[in-house]
Amino acid sequence: MTRLKAALDPRSVAVIGASENPNKVGGRPVHYLDKFGFKGKIFPINPSRPEVQGHKCYKTLSDLPEAPDMVIVAVAGDNAIVAVEDCAAHGVKVAVVMASGFGEVDAVAGKAKERRMVEAAHKAGMRIVGPNSQGLANFGTGAIASFSTMFMDMDRAEGHVAMLSQSGALSTVPVGFLRQRGIGVRHTHATGNDADITVGELAVAVAEDPEVKLLLLYLESIPETKYLEELASVALARDLPIIALKSGRSEAGRQAAQSHTGALANEDRVVDAFFEQHGIWRAPDMRGLVEATELYLKGWKPKSRRLVAISNSGAVCVMTADAATNVGMPMAKLSAETDRKLKGILPSFATTTNPIDLTAALLSNSRLFGDILPVIAEDPAADAFLIGVPVAGPGYDVEAFARDAAAFGKQTGKPLVIAATQKSVADQFAAEGSSVFPTETEAVTALHQFLAHRELMARTKARHAQGSKARAPWVPAATTTM
């Protein structure tokens, strides 16, 4: 994490406008740095207080014992501009500017103020996050330079997901979704107006963190592609999946984006083509950004996407086949040998062709489930599996079903999802480490995204490898003519 190290792993943090109240913008970062175990030095700056949240408070930057790596600018309006210029003059490496009222509200005067800050910063070798930024949060290092309310009710949140966003709320809303599914995050950063450090440049630095296994992006604009192209290259080299939610598809959305972060939205077809070219999966909405997350974190390396569905409900089998067809996922054709073995295990009224309907026979023989899974695991046509248990209760050995499904998943090493609506049933499967969804449609949608994205990444990597082989050898410019 060499690039932008001061933004992601600072040795010291100062807060201009620090507050004793942890529910204020200037109080949250101090509180979070303590709460999440930041090991560096904390320097609150407030001329009216001798102490802030147990830390010695300083009147100005000039009073600090050393130049901090990072300064959080938690003062408003033109005071923020003065603070940034002061930071640049005192050798600060990065300033996180939380103040709003710049390019997002005034495309002329507001942008001019942003340029003034950036010019002052660059003259001194300093970088800026923001303005209009909710802040940065690296749970791996405890460097939480953010005022997000989301973190108030969180304990240690470290995981393997990184969320980067131009929007403050959209840097943390996905975190809430993931927490509901028991998934932790390692990074969540909001770059705001991207006046200097863009979300793409910051994402490149985050992608270099070896603990990051999945990178999520929320974009309202792509003002330049350089860093996103570099990000895609780093990610492909690391086999790191990137999912992006790019808003502003409609004219109304594009206008809203401009008033939100001052962003200029992009032609939607061009965005689609750009993501496709670089192996980035484009999510259609917030749910699509996060719902397949745990599948990416399983470490599966799928070879193809032929699906096998198993359920004790004929209706679930039919709806699974419909859902798979809708997303273009083929149902696997099981071998004659697999069919013969299944017929020897299942009652005559069960369906042995894919999808496999166990019927109500599962109620009278709870071992059916465990007996057929090893048989199906051996079929070479099966690339991924869905197990649907829509209804189960007294008489069903759900604990055994969940245990057998988990063992089956480990045996095959192939993607497996569970569709279970009943909480008691879902909880049993989840406790065994399986990925559980409320319905077969949601399970198929998430599975399709994961498999199709891995295929996209493989195609992109192969194309890049082929391109590098076909590229002509370099010839010095002096020896060529136009």
Secondary structure, 3 states (H helix, E strand, C coil): CCCCHHHHCCCEEEEECCCCCCCCCCCHHHHHHHHCCCCCEEEEECCCCCEECCEECECCHHHCCCCCCEEEECCCHHHHHHHHHHHHHCCCCEEEECCCCCCCCCCCHHHHHHHHHHHHHHHCCCEEECCCCCEEEECCCCEEEECCHHHHHCCCCCCCEEEEECCCHHHHHHHHHHHHCCCCEEEEEECCCCCCCCHHHHHHHHHCCCCCCEEEEEECCCCCCHHHHHHHHHHHHHCCCEEEEECCCCHHHHHHHHHHHCCCCCCHHHHHHHHHHCCCEECCCHHHHHCCHHHHCCCCCCCCCCEEEEECCHHHHHHHHHHHHHCCCCECCCCHHHHHHHHHHCCCCCECCCCEECCCHHHHCCHHHHHHHHHHHCCCCCCEEEEECCCCCCCCCHHHHHHHHHHHHHHHCCCEEEECCCHHHHHHHHHCCCEEECCHHHHHHHHHHHHHHHHHHHHHHHHHHHHHHHCCCCCCHHHCCC
